[in-house]
Amino acid sequence: MSGGRLVPFADGPDVPAHGDFPAPVGRQPVRALGTADQITISRHLKAPEVRAFMNEAPLADLRDPSTPGPTAASDDGRSGQSWLVDVVARRGNERRAASAAGRDIYAVTAPLVAEAAVRILAGRTLPSGAASGMRTPGEVLDAEDFLSCLADITWSRR
């Protein structure tokens, strides 16, 4: 998203080759990636540009036919794979960042959807969430409160 519009991503000198992620991930080579997040974030933040990057290791795993599928690491069937989403916002020289992490990203989707549904049906939404029409989670739910109630997700600001 750039200037409020969805535009093709252009490589250039301002495109990072590496991302600095919180420990234990650290510095990783990254690739530009189009995601729905670029559209949803731009609906509730007045950001002139929203770009997404992903570290290359999982992309290489997906391309490698010898990469095994996830296996259960516990009795509940969840895999031991970990995930990390890191968000960095910049305005001039000011920088803010937050990250969320957990285990088995596919096992996180159902609790997220269920918790959001419970909050919406109970009327526990942000004032802008009461408006009619399509809304993104960021427009409807208080992010800190929402993430804090989910047992298998840890998050922090820095």
Backbone bond lengths (Angstrom), bond angles and torsions (degrees), N, CA, C in turn:
res aa  C-N    CA-C-N  psi(-1)  N-CA   C-N-CA  omega(-1)  CA-C   N-CA-C  phi
1 M - - - 1.453 - - 1.516 107.09 -
2 S 1.296 115.03 131.35 1.457 120.28 177.58 1.522 107.73 -146.55
3 G 1.323 115.52 127.80 1.452 119.52 -179.59 1.516 112.98 61.69
4 G 1.334 117.42 29.57 1.458 121.46 179.53 1.517 114.30 79.58
5 R 1.330 117.41 8.03 1.456 120.69 -178.40 1.519 110.54 -126.73
6 L 1.314 116.24 148.98 1.457 122.17 173.62 1.519 107.20 -79.16
7 V 1.319 116.69 119.40 1.462 121.37 -176.55 1.525 109.69 -129.79
8 P 1.325 117.56 154.75 1.468 119.55 175.60 1.527 109.82 -61.43
9 F 1.311 115.79 143.75 1.457 120.28 179.26 1.511 108.67 -78.84
10 A 1.309 117.35 131.88 1.454 121.82 179.85 1.521 109.45 -112.18
11 D 1.337 116.21 127.75 1.461 119.76 173.23 1.518 108.37 -70.30
12 G 1.308 115.75 148.50 1.448 120.63 178.91 1.510 109.85 -174.05
13 P 1.319 116.85 -176.17 1.466 120.17 -176.73 1.523 113.54 -66.00
14 D 1.344 118.15 -19.25 1.470 120.12 -179.89 1.528 112.47 -90.06
15 V 1.334 118.16 1.50 1.461 122.06 178.89 1.533 107.79 -86.70
16 P 1.327 117.09 119.41 1.462 118.82 -176.68 1.526 112.60 -70.27
17 A 1.324 115.67 145.22 1.457 121.27 174.45 1.518 110.27 -90.41
18 H 1.337 116.02 -21.45 1.466 121.79 -178.16 1.521 109.55 -135.17
19 G 1.320 115.34 152.95 1.457 121.79 173.31 1.515 108.32 -120.53
20 D 1.317 116.48 144.67 1.460 121.64 177.20 1.518 108.17 -103.37
21 F 1.328 116.12 102.94 1.459 123.30 -177.10 1.522 109.94 -96.76
22 P 1.330 117.13 156.59 1.467 119.58 175.95 1.530 110.97 -60.66
23 A 1.327 115.79 156.16 1.468 121.60 175.98 1.522 108.92 -59.99
24 P 1.262 118.69 145.38 1.459 128.99 8.57 1.530 113.77 -91.77
25 V 1.322 119.20 4.79 1.469 121.11 -175.58 1.520 110.90 -71.43
26 G 1.334 117.74 -52.84 1.459 121.30 178.24 1.513 113.95 73.44
27 R 1.318 115.49 -157.45 1.468 122.21 -176.26 1.529 109.72 -74.25
28 Q 1.349 115.55 128.50 1.469 121.60 -176.97 1.527 110.10 -138.35
29 P 1.341 117.40 146.11 1.464 118.86 170.29 1.533 108.69 -65.57
30 V 1.327 117.07 141.39 1.466 121.22 -178.33 1.525 111.54 -128.51
31 R 1.328 114.09 160.85 1.474 123.17 174.53 1.517 108.35 -128.56
32 A 1.321 115.64 147.33 1.458 120.15 174.05 1.519 108.43 -67.27
33 L 1.321 115.48 145.30 1.458 120.58 -175.49 1.523 108.69 -146.71
34 G 1.308 117.22 129.56 1.453 120.97 174.77 1.523 110.01 -82.40
35 T 1.321 117.31 128.00 1.461 121.74 179.84 1.522 110.23 -136.13
36 A 1.308 115.79 163.34 1.464 120.42 174.98 1.517 110.75 -65.63
37 D 1.334 117.35 -24.66 1.461 121.22 -179.58 1.525 111.78 -58.19
38 Q 1.309 117.27 -35.02 1.462 119.28 -179.80 1.532 110.80 -61.77
39 I 1.301 116.70 -35.00 1.462 120.38 179.66 1.527 110.66 -78.58
40 T 1.341 117.36 -46.54 1.464 119.47 -176.25 1.530 112.12 -68.14
41 I 1.322 117.12 -39.05 1.470 119.77 178.72 1.523 110.14 -61.76
42 S 1.306 117.02 -41.66 1.462 119.96 -177.97 1.534 112.61 -68.53
43 R 1.331 118.15 -12.85 1.468 120.60 177.03 1.520 112.71 -77.00
44 H 1.347 117.43 -26.39 1.458 117.46 -176.54 1.532 114.23 -123.63
45 L 1.313 117.73 -1.72 1.457 121.16 173.14 1.521 108.23 -122.46
46 K 1.301 115.98 138.39 1.459 119.52 179.18 1.532 109.04 -86.65
47 A 1.315 115.43 66.85 1.461 121.38 179.97 1.522 109.12 -97.55
48 P 1.322 118.16 129.04 1.464 119.23 -179.91 1.523 112.42 -68.02
49 E 1.339 116.60 -22.26 1.453 119.80 -179.85 1.523 109.47 -150.17
50 V 1.333 116.78 137.60 1.459 122.57 176.56 1.530 106.70 -130.37
51 R 1.334 115.21 117.42 1.464 120.18 179.31 1.526 109.31 -123.61
52 A 1.313 116.57 150.01 1.464 121.66 179.61 1.524 109.38 -124.69
53 F 1.325 114.28 142.58 1.460 121.83 178.23 1.520 108.26 -134.83
54 M 1.319 116.15 152.17 1.460 121.86 177.44 1.515 108.25 -131.61
55 N 1.339 115.43 140.72 1.461 116.57 176.58 1.522 109.40 -65.09
56 E 1.320 116.40 149.15 1.458 121.92 -171.29 1.527 114.58 -73.13
57 A 1.333 119.31 -24.12 1.468 120.85 -174.18 1.527 113.26 -56.51
58 P 1.345 119.97 -49.68 1.468 117.38 179.51 1.524 112.92 -67.72
59 L 1.317 117.47 -29.62 1.463 119.85 177.06 1.530 109.99 -67.09
60 A 1.336 116.95 -39.56 1.465 120.60 176.41 1.522 110.20 -64.48
61 D 1.334 117.28 -40.56 1.468 120.40 177.41 1.517 111.41 -59.56
62 L 1.341 117.01 -41.32 1.470 120.48 -179.59 1.522 111.81 -65.01
63 R 1.326 116.59 -34.09 1.466 120.63 -179.16 1.532 112.81 -78.55
64 D 1.317 117.16 -19.12 1.463 121.96 -175.03 1.529 110.12 -87.89
65 P 1.338 117.57 113.46 1.470 119.63 -177.69 1.531 113.52 -64.94
66 S 1.331 117.50 -16.73 1.467 119.02 179.83 1.532 113.06 -89.05
67 T 1.329 117.70 -2.34 1.464 120.26 177.82 1.524 109.21 -68.12
68 P 1.339 117.29 122.92 1.470 119.09 179.64 1.529 110.96 -74.03
69 G 1.296 116.15 155.67 1.461 120.88 175.14 1.520 109.76 -72.14
70 P 1.322 117.14 165.80 1.463 119.51 178.62 1.528 110.75 -65.33
71 T 1.304 115.15 147.29 1.461 120.52 176.91 1.522 108.99 -122.14
72 A 1.309 115.05 154.31 1.468 120.34 -179.60 1.521 109.68 -63.92
73 A 1.324 115.85 133.31 1.464 121.45 179.19 1.526 111.15 -109.83
74 S 1.330 115.81 -2.13 1.461 119.86 -179.12 1.525 109.01 -151.43
75 D 1.318 115.84 170.98 1.471 120.95 -178.19 1.531 113.05 -63.69
76 D 1.338 116.94 -22.98 1.465 119.32 -179.41 1.527 112.67 -81.49
77 G 1.341 117.66 -0.43 1.456 121.62 175.81 1.515 114.84 87.46
78 R 1.334 117.42 -1.40 1.467 119.48 -178.67 1.518 111.18 -76.05
79 S 1.320 115.55 146.01 1.462 119.40 178.65 1.529 109.28 -79.95
80 G 1.302 115.24 165.48 1.459 121.04 178.11 1.514 112.63 -89.15
81 Q 1.337 117.36 2.37 1.460 120.40 -179.38 1.520 110.29 -64.95
82 S 1.312 115.51 139.52 1.467 119.90 178.70 1.523 109.50 -108.85
83 W 1.331 115.45 160.68 1.455 121.29 178.48 1.529 108.57 -139.34
84 L 1.314 115.09 157.89 1.462 122.51 178.64 1.517 108.23 -147.90
85 V 1.317 116.62 128.47 1.452 122.05 172.30 1.516 106.33 -114.06
86 D 1.313 116.38 123.78 1.460 121.83 -177.97 1.513 108.05 -120.52
87 V 1.325 116.58 129.73 1.459 121.90 -178.18 1.523 108.60 -120.54
88 V 1.311 115.64 131.53 1.461 121.16 177.88 1.520 107.88 -125.38
89 A 1.316 116.45 128.13 1.470 121.87 176.95 1.528 107.75 -117.30
90 R 1.319 115.17 136.31 1.466 120.28 -179.79 1.520 110.53 -128.29
91 R 1.310 114.84 141.44 1.470 121.82 171.03 1.520 105.82 -140.81
92 G 1.320 115.47 107.05 1.456 119.29 -174.71 1.521 109.27 61.07
93 N 1.336 116.89 -125.39 1.469 121.15 178.29 1.520 112.74 -90.25
94 E 1.334 117.48 -4.48 1.466 120.94 -179.92 1.526 109.66 -82.53
95 R 1.337 115.43 136.28 1.465 120.99 -177.83 1.518 108.24 -135.60
96 R 1.322 116.23 133.15 1.464 122.54 173.71 1.507 108.21 -130.30
97 A 1.327 115.06 147.30 1.462 118.84 -178.00 1.521 109.64 -144.92
98 A 1.308 114.57 153.16 1.462 121.99 175.21 1.524 107.31 -148.02
99 S 1.309 115.22 152.71 1.462 118.45 177.10 1.522 109.38 -141.54
100 A 1.314 114.45 153.09 1.459 122.29 174.43 1.525 106.32 -130.80
101 A 1.331 115.69 143.10 1.463 119.75 -177.67 1.514 109.67 -144.08
102 G 1.313 114.96 158.40 1.457 119.92 178.21 1.514 111.26 -172.38
103 R 1.309 114.65 -165.65 1.460 122.24 -178.58 1.520 108.39 -122.90
104 D 1.307 116.63 140.69 1.462 123.85 175.99 1.538 111.55 55.70
105 I 1.322 115.06 79.87 1.474 121.57 -175.55 1.528 112.01 -54.75
106 Y 1.325 117.95 -31.46 1.460 119.52 -178.18 1.524 111.64 -71.69
107 A 1.318 117.52 -24.62 1.464 120.71 178.19 1.526 111.63 -84.02
108 V 1.309 117.96 -2.99 1.464 122.24 -179.58 1.530 110.97 -91.43
109 T 1.309 117.37 -26.90 1.464 121.33 -174.21 1.531 112.44 -59.23
110 A 1.317 118.01 -49.87 1.467 120.53 -177.15 1.533 112.11 -61.01
111 P 1.338 120.42 -47.29 1.471 119.05 176.95 1.526 113.06 -61.33
112 L 1.333 117.69 -35.95 1.471 120.35 177.28 1.528 110.93 -62.19
113 V 1.312 116.27 -49.56 1.465 121.22 -178.47 1.529 110.55 -64.34
114 A 1.331 116.83 -43.98 1.469 120.12 -178.98 1.531 111.10 -63.84
115 E 1.307 117.33 -44.71 1.470 120.30 179.75 1.530 111.12 -64.09
116 A 1.322 116.83 -41.07 1.461 120.01 177.80 1.531 110.62 -62.51
117 A 1.322 117.20 -44.21 1.473 121.06 179.64 1.523 110.90 -61.76
118 V 1.327 117.42 -44.95 1.468 121.19 179.36 1.532 110.23 -59.06
119 R 1.331 116.66 -45.30 1.470 120.29 -179.02 1.525 112.09 -65.96
120 I 1.314 116.82 -41.30 1.467 119.89 -179.66 1.523 110.32 -66.22
121 L 1.328 117.36 -46.52 1.467 120.74 -179.69 1.522 112.43 -64.91
122 A 1.333 117.26 -29.57 1.467 121.31 178.93 1.529 111.69 -85.75
123 G 1.341 117.15 -2.25 1.463 120.04 -179.98 1.518 113.37 76.81
124 R 1.324 117.55 17.70 1.465 121.88 179.99 1.524 109.60 -91.26
125 T 1.328 115.38 66.66 1.456 121.09 -178.79 1.518 109.81 -123.34
126 L 1.317 115.36 164.96 1.456 121.19 174.02 1.528 108.40 -68.96
127 P 1.327 118.18 156.08 1.471 119.55 -179.10 1.527 113.58 -52.45
128 S 1.340 118.01 -38.85 1.471 119.72 179.42 1.515 111.59 -68.82
129 G 1.331 117.40 -19.29 1.453 121.45 -179.93 1.508 113.43 -73.14
130 A 1.329 117.29 -13.36 1.458 120.59 -179.14 1.522 112.12 -81.88
131 A 1.327 117.50 -13.85 1.464 120.75 -179.70 1.527 109.68 -67.53
132 S 1.329 115.69 156.44 1.463 119.09 -179.52 1.529 110.29 -81.27
133 G 1.316 114.94 163.74 1.457 120.91 178.81 1.511 112.10 96.96
134 M 1.306 115.57 -179.78 1.452 121.96 -178.81 1.521 110.53 -69.32
135 R 1.327 115.49 136.69 1.463 121.79 177.44 1.520 108.34 -133.55
136 T 1.314 116.31 149.55 1.462 120.80 175.29 1.521 108.46 -89.12
137 P 1.338 117.98 160.80 1.471 119.63 177.02 1.525 112.92 -54.42
138 G 1.321 117.21 -38.76 1.463 120.73 179.63 1.521 113.68 -65.68
139 E 1.320 117.39 -24.43 1.462 121.34 177.63 1.523 111.46 -83.46
140 V 1.311 117.44 -22.83 1.458 121.86 -171.96 1.525 113.27 -103.52
141 L 1.337 117.29 -35.74 1.459 121.05 -171.26 1.526 112.07 -116.58
142 D 1.316 115.81 145.52 1.457 121.53 173.68 1.533 107.46 -73.26
143 A 1.320 117.57 114.28 1.463 121.94 -171.88 1.522 112.68 -59.88
144 E 1.317 117.84 -46.82 1.470 120.27 -177.82 1.523 111.29 -61.47
145 D 1.316 116.68 -48.11 1.460 120.62 -179.60 1.527 110.98 -64.39
146 F 1.317 116.00 -42.47 1.464 121.46 -178.69 1.530 110.95 -62.76
147 L 1.335 117.39 -51.20 1.462 119.94 -178.72 1.525 112.26 -66.21
148 S 1.316 116.61 -33.44 1.472 120.09 -177.79 1.529 112.75 -67.94
149 C 1.315 118.11 -25.31 1.462 119.90 -177.55 1.519 112.71 -84.14
150 L 1.320 117.82 -11.46 1.457 121.00 -177.50 1.532 109.73 -87.83
151 A 1.311 115.84 117.20 1.472 122.42 -170.30 1.518 114.94 -60.56
152 D 1.295 118.35 -38.16 1.467 120.05 -172.04 1.517 114.33 -97.33
153 I 1.322 117.00 13.56 1.456 120.59 179.87 1.528 108.33 -118.90
154 T 1.317 115.74 132.47 1.464 120.01 171.77 1.526 106.71 -111.75
155 W 1.301 116.56 144.79 1.454 119.61 179.44 1.516 109.94 -144.89
156 S 1.303 115.66 157.72 1.462 120.42 179.06 1.520 109.88 -155.60
157 R 1.318 114.19 158.39 1.462 121.54 172.52 1.514 107.84 -109.04
158 R 1.313 115.17 150.61 1.464 118.86 174.74 1.514 110.85 -148.98
